[in-house]
Structures are given as structure tokens and as C-alpha cells.
């Protein structure tokens, strides 16, 4: 990048304006310079030609990306309002990233801060490599980068998600609330090559195991109410627990927990590997995954994992609902199901289970992205890091909304799984069961057991987060 280019950009756009009117004026001057045919909008050709004539070097396809991301009315060009909004939004992201890198808050980034920030992202570089990175941005030869140099270097190289924002806002699998239907965790290339990814997954699996064990009585109550509670036979929380304790003692509250914990590892591993493959197949932009592509890849990965471990889901329901002495353990349960009902029994309720993944993943991801964007737009001032309480709050709200939408399908799945174990019970299809429940119990009959399900969310999230942090520390994962 030449000094002449830097000075030109600084004069046109990057003067430190004291008010919004001055900023708008500089954007207006730049817009008029780029709009060569004076039709009131800047298209790809004009942007590319204008930036090139001003001596600005930019990545291949950058002009097209700027137009695409800012073009709200889809007329293949940016009018002044769209153009200035793009610059303001992108500049805010750049400011957040700059402040996150400027560790000592002196308004300049030096090579030590570059090294430290990259180390936080899982990249270890030496002093010489850090200096090279700095030199590519540093124009005035001070071996430090100020805000204007940073802005001049990055403004016309669009980034839909800056790395700092991605790192802080990664929608993590740490929040295990008993139903592993979320979009899988994402890892940087550095995390994959250094092996940190498997440590992260192991920490998440352990957190999920402890969390599920801690909230197992509420999970058993949910399943118990899903299957046995009706309009004519209402089961309260207190009444349900009394019934369980009377039938099998305190230990009976943890029935089905063993297999619920055991299925975490294979489901996580299959989902993660499938997700990576689906992302490669669906990604249209050199491995950069857009939100809708992540949703499709996540849903397909969830469906793949659920298909592989679904027999364990069926066994979990059977073991959770079992009476004292019915099964001696997991293997006895599997053997008896196979002998009495055949292989087909291991896939009872499979259709509503798979259908439930789509609304869950879609709502979960959409709510999380909306909450993230709202926080970044309204509260992010000096850093893209929202803090742990905001992250946990957003994750809990998005997962809860996801569960709320998919709960009726989860109830139908559980009832179909349970009905297969009762001799002489009518084996209904998904559609017939939905109609029967709505006819007899009304729409809210599809939400039986939702109270204990919601009651376990906050303790499950709290336990899984605390255990996850201890595991990260024990495995030597850098924060």
C-alpha cells in the first residue's frame, strides 16, 4: 500500500470528524467521485474503476461483495443511503476489532499486541512474523498502527464476520440442556491443526454428562408427564415425584440417565464430523459459511447423528419409564426389545424426531443471531466481547425458543416410543397421534411436561458452564 494511496483515502474518508454532519459530507464526496455516470447509484464497475483510479488495492471480488452486502433494494447498485450505511456499519466493526487488539488502550497497535491477539485466537507466531503483519498495514513507518491506518487498510476489504466477533460470539455446544439438537460448535483452522478442537469437544461432552446427571430427575419427570399425563389424569410435579419415589425409591429418579450420558460422545463426534463435510459441500465462498448455509449444514449434521444413535434414544425412553425389575440394564433392555419387537422397534418415533431438528435448529440459530446483532448494534462500544452473562443469556434464550417450537414433535416421538412397549396398545402414526391428542386434550395437550423441561434449563446451563470451564483449565485450553 503506497503512502500516496493512504493520504488520498485519509483526505476522502478518514478525517477524524467531530460530528455526524461532517462524516456524512465525506461519504457524500466519495460517493460523488465514484458515481461517474451520475445516475444516483454506484454499481460494481464504477466502484472497481473508482477505487483502482484512486490507487486502492483490494482483494479479488471485494467490489462485488461490497455492492451485494449493501444493496438492500436489489437494484445491482448502491444509492447514497445504502453506500453510507455500508461504510458506517463496516467502520463500526473495524473500530471494535481495533479496540480489542489495542490491549493497552494507547490508540496504537504494536507487534506485541498483534502476537498476543493472535495467540488468543489459537495462532502462535514469532516476533518477526508479527512485524511482517504490522508492516503490511503500517504506512508511516513507526512500526505501530493507528486507527486511521487500520481503517484505510481494511475498509474496502469487506468482512462479514470479523475474527474477534466470531471468537467471542461462537454459539457453543457448552450449553447442554439435555437435547443435543443445536448447530455444532465451529473451530478455526488453527484450532483444528493444533488439536484444540478435540479438547473443546471433550470438555463439552463432560460438561453435558455432569449437567444431565444433575438434572436427570426433572428430565425423567418430563418424560413421565409426556407419556402418562392427560386431561383426565393430570400429574403434578409433586404428585409425580411421590409416585416415582413410592414405586422405586430415590435411585429411580435417575432411571435412563446412564444411556442419556452415554449417547453424548458418539452423537457429538458424528455431528461434528458430518457438519464439517456438509459445510464444505454447501459453502459457496471459499469455506466462508453464511448463516443459511450453517443452518442447512447443522440440520443435516443433526439428522445424520440422530439417525446413527436413534436406537439409544428409544432405549433411553424405555429405561426412563421402566418399572422396578423390568430391565436389569441397558444390554438387557436392548435384548428384550430385539427379541419381542424386532429391529423396527428401535426406530419408533423416528419421523417426528427428525422433523423436530429443523424448527429447533432454525429458531435457535435465528434468535441467537438476532440477539448477537442487537447487542453489537446497541451496546458494543470498546470491545466485541459481550461478557459471559450476556453469552449465557443469549444461548439460553435461543435454545429455549428452539425447544418451545419443536416440543410437540418431541412429545409425539416419546409417546410413539413408549406405546411400542405396551402389549396390545394401538400403534398410531404421527398424524393420527397428533389428531387424537388435539381432539382429546386440546392444543396444549402437545405441551405436556413442558414445565419440568423449562425448570431444568437454568440449572443445566449453569452446571454445564462451570464444568466446562474447569475441564478447559484441566486440559490446558487457553482462554
N, C-alpha and C positions, 0 to 999 in steps of 0.2 A: 504494500500500500504506500503510495507516494505522499510526501509532505504536501504537495500541491493539492492532491485529492482531499486530504484531511482538512486543509484550510478552506477548500470550496464547500465541503459538507458543513463545516463548522459555521461558515458565514450564512449558508442557506437554512440550516435546520437547528443547529446545536448551540445557538447562543443561549446563555443562561437567562431565561425570561423571568421577569418578576410577576407577570400576570397572565391570565388565560388569553386576553386580547392579543398580547404580543406573540404568544405561541401560535394562535390561530393565523396571525399575519404571516409568520414564517412558513407555516404549512401552505397558506394561500399562494405565497410567492413561488414555492417549489412546485405546487400543482400547476400554476400558470406556465411555468418553464417546461414542464413535462407534457402538458396538453398542447401539442404542436398544431393540431388541426382545429383547435378552439371549438370543439363540439360539446364542451362541458363535462367530458369524461376522459380518463386515461386508460387506454387498453394495453394489452401485453406488449405489442410492438412499440408503442410510444414510451412505455416505461423502460423497456430494454434499451431502446435507442437513446433515450434521455440520460439514463444512468451511465451508459457507455460514453456518451459525449462529455459527461462531467468527470470522466476518469475513474468511475466507481467500478471496482471489480466485485463480482458476485457469483455465487455458485450457479451451476447449470440448473435451469428450471426455477430459479428463485423468483424471477419476474412473474411467471405463470402462477406460482404459489401465492404471491402477494395479492394478485388480482383475484384468484379463486377464494382465498380466505376472507377478503374484504368485500367481495361482490355479493351483497345481500339480495339485490333485486334480480340477479342472474341475467344482466344485460351485457355480459362479457367486458365490462369496464367499470372503473371506479369514478363516481361523481365526487365532488369535493367533500361532502359529508362522509361518504364511505372511506375516502382516502385519509382524511384527518382522523377518523375513528380508528382505522388500522394503525396509524402511526402512534396515536396516544396509547392504545391497548398494548402494542408491542413494546413501546418505550417503558410502560409500567413493569412489564415482565423483566425487561433488561435491568431496570432500576432495582427490582427485588433481588435479582441474581447478583448484581454488583455489590449490594449491601451484604448479602450472605457471604460473598467471597472476601469482603473487606473486614477481616477479623478484628483488627484493632481500631476500626472506625476513624481512620485518619483521612478518608476520602481518596485513597490511592491503593492499588493492589500491587504488592511486590512478589518476587519469586517464591518467598517462604509461604505466603498466603495461598499462592497457586498450588504449591505442593501439599499444604495442609488440606485444602478443599478437595483436591483430587484423591487424597488418602481417605477422606470421609466418604468418598464415592466408591471406595474399593480399589483405587488405582495408585500403585506405588511408583513414583518417578524420582529420578535423581535431580540434583541441583542444576546440572547442565540442561536437562530436558525441560525443566521448569523455566529456565531462562530463555530457551528457544521459543516456548509457547508465548512468553511475555513479549519477546522481540517482534513476533508476528503481529502484535496489537499495538505495541509502543511506537509512537510516531516521533516524539520529541527527544528520544534517546536518553531519557532519565532512568531507564530500567524499572520504571513503575508505570502503571496505567491509571489515569484519572477517569472521571465519569464521561467526559466528552470524547476521549479516545475510545473508551469501551462502547459508547453509543455509536460513534462513527463506524466502528468495525462491524457491529452486528445488526444495525437497524434494517439494512436491505438484504440480510440473510435470514429469512423467516424461520422461526422455530415455533411449532405449535405447542410443544411442551418443553420448557427449559429444564435442564437436568436437575437443578436444585429443587424445582417444584415437583418433578416426578419423584425424587427421592423422599421428600417429606410427605407427599400425599399418596404413596403407594398403598393401594387398597389391599391390605394384607390379610392372609389366612389366619393371623393371630387370633382374630375374634371368632372363636368356635362356639356356636350356640346350639350345637347338637345336630344340626342338619348341614352337612358339607355340600352345599349346592352353589356356593359363591364362585365368582370368577377367580381362577387360580392366581397365586402370587406371581409377580413378574420380577425377573432378575436381569441386571446389566450383564454385558459380555464379560466384564472383569469378574463379577461375582461367579459366573459360570466357570471361567477358566481357573480361578483360584480355589474353587471347591467350596466357597462360602454358601452356595445355594443349598447343598445337601444339609449343612449345619442349620441353616434357616428352616428348612423343611422339618428336620428332626426336632428342633426346638418347638416349632408349631405343633407337631404331632404329639409331643409330650404335654404341651400346654392343653391341647384338646382332650387328651386322656384324663388328666387331673380334673379339668373343668367338667367333663361329662360324668366322672365319678362323683364329684361334689354335688352335682345337680340331678343325679340319677333318680332319687325318689320323686322329684317333680316330673321327670320325663316318664317314669312309669305311670304316674297319676294321669298324665296327658293321654297315654295310650289306653289306659283303663277306661277313662271317660269317653274317648273316641269310639270305643267298641261297645261299652255297656250302658252309657248314659243315654236316655231317651226322654221324650216329653212326659211319658207316663212313669218313667223310672229315673228321676233326677238324682244324680250323685253329687253331693257337695264335696269340697276339698276335705273337710274334717271327717265326714262320713266315709269317704273313700279310703283315707289313711287308716281309720279304725278297722274297716273291713279287711284291708291288707294285713295289718298287724295281727288281727284275730286269726286269720287263715294261715299265716306263715311266719309270724314273728318279725322282729326288726330287720333281720337279714333279707326278708322277702322284698323290702323296698328297693334293693339293688338287683332284682332279677332282670336279666337281659343286658346288664351293664358290661359284662365281660366281652361279649361279642360286639357290643357297640363301640368299645375301646379298640378291640382287635381289628375292626374294619377301617380304622383311621389310616394306618400306614399304607395298605395296598391301594386304597381309594385316592389318597394324596399323591402317591407315586404315579399311578396310572393317569390321573387327571393332569398332573404337571407335564408328563411326557407327551400326552395327547395334545395338550394346549400348545406346546412348543411347535408340534408338527402342523396343527391346524393354522396357527399364526403364519407360518411360512407359506402355506398353501393360499391363504386368504389375503395376505399383505400385498398391497398394490404399489407400495412406495419404499423399496429397499429396506424392508424389515421394519419400517415405522408403522405401528399398528394404530389405526383410528378407533374411536370409541365403538362404532357399529361393528367393525371387524373384530374387536376384542370381545364384544358381546356374543357374536356368532361363534367365534373360536371357543369362548368359555362355555357356552351352552353345549356345543358339540363335545367338548372335553368332559363336561359333567355327565352327558348322556353315555359317553364311552365308559367312563369309570363306573357309573351306576349299573350299566349292563353287565360289566365284569364282576361286580361284587353284590349284585342284587340277591342272590341266594342267602347271603349273610343278613340282608335287610329282613327277609322273610323269617329267618331263624331268630333274629332279634325280637320281632313281634311275638313269635310263638313263645320264646323263653320269657319275655316280659309278662305275658298273660298266663303263663303256666300255673297250674295248681301244684301244691306240695306233693312231691313224689312222681309227678307226671314224666319228667325227664331227669336223668342223672347229670346231664351236662350237654355241652354243645354237640359232641360227636353222637351221643345217644339221640338227641333231637334230630340231627341230620339223617341218621339211620332209620328212625321211625317214620319220618316224612317220606323218605325214599321208598321204604317197604310198603307203606299203606296207601300213599297217594301218587307215587311216581315222580319223575323229573319235573313234569309240568307244574307241580305244586310250588317249586322254588321260584317260579316267575308269576305267581298270583299277584295282581295289582300292579304289574309292570307298566302298563299303559298310562294310568294316571300319574304314576311316579315320574315317568319320562316327560309327560306333558307339563308337570309341575316345575320342571327345571327352567323352562323358557320364561314364564312370568316372574319367577323368583330372580333369576339372573338379570333379566331386563330391568325390573323395578329397582333391584339392589344397586345395579351399576348407574342407572339414570339418577336416582336420588343422591347417591354418593357424589357423582359428578356435579350435580346441581348445587349441593351443599358446599363442595370444594370451591366452585366458581364464585358462589355468593360470598364466601369468606375472603377469597383472594381479591374480589372487587371492592368489598366494603371495609375490611379490617386489616389487610396486609399493608404495612407501611414500611417497616425496616427489614423485614425478612419474609421469605416464603414459608418459614416454619411456623405452623399454627399452634404447636404445643400439643402435649399428649391428651389433655382433656378434650380439646376440640376434635382430634383424630378419633378418639374412642367414642365421643358423642356422635360424630358423623357416621362412623362404622356401625354403631348400634342402631341408629335410626334407619339407615338404609337396609340393614339386614332384617329389622323388624317389619319394615314396609314390604320387603320381599316375601317374608313369611306370611304376612297378612293376605297377600294376593294369592299365594299358592296353597294356603291351608286347606281349603275344601278338597283339593286333589290329594293332599296328604292324608286327610281323613278317609276318603274313599279307598285309597291304597291300603290303609291299615285295616279297614273293615273287610276288604276282599281277602287280605292275607289271613285274617282271623277266622273268617267264615269257612275257609277251606279245611280248618282243623276240626270243625264241629260236624259230627256224623249226622246225616240227614238234613243238614242245613242247605237252603237253596243257594246255588252258586250263581249269583247275578252278574250281569255285565256292568260295566262302568255306567253307561247311560241309564240303565234300569235302576241301579242303586241310587243314583242322583235323584231321579224322579220319585222314587219311593221315600227317600229322606225328606225331600221338599214337601211332598204330599202329606206325610205324617207329622213332621216336626217343623215345617216352615223353612224359610231360607236360613235362619240362624242355627238350624239343626246341622248345617255343614260346618259350623264352628264349635262343635262340642270339644271341650278340652283345651280351648284356647287360653283360658285363664292361667292354669299351671304352666303352659307354654311361654306366656309372656312373663310370668313370675320368675322363670329361670334365666331370662335374658341378661339382666344386670349382674347377678352373681356369676353366671357363666363367663361373661366378658371380663369381669374383674379378676376372677381366678386365672383365666387363660392368659391375661396380660401379665400378671405378676409372675406366673410360672415361666412364661416365655422370656421375660427379662432375666430371670435367674439362669435359665438354660443358655441364653445368649452369652451371658457373662462366663458361665462354666465352660462353654465351647470356644471361648476366646474370639467371639464375633465383635468387631469394632462397631461402636455406635456411630 
